[in-house]
Amino acid sequence: MLWFWLSIPLAAVFFGAWYLIPMWMVLTHPDWGPQPAAGHSAQTAGPEPVAAPDRPEHPADALALAGLGR
């Protein structure tokens, strides 16, 4: 059972390295990463406009538009 308790500090060291090394890299070098291409903005465009359908979705609506409906 002693081997189990001796492996706990080793696991803590590996877990700490797994977590702390990437965090240290991110916090000390925030400007790393892909840069936007020349002439392009990093901001996203607004939502695209929604086009109205060319024809009604229901046949009764088509008759109403043609003046033949009730």
Buried (B, 14 or more C-beta within 10 A) or exposed (E): EEEEEEEEEEEEEEEEEEEEEEEEEEEEEEEEEEEEEEEEEEEEEEEEEEEEEEEEEEEEEEEEEEEEEE
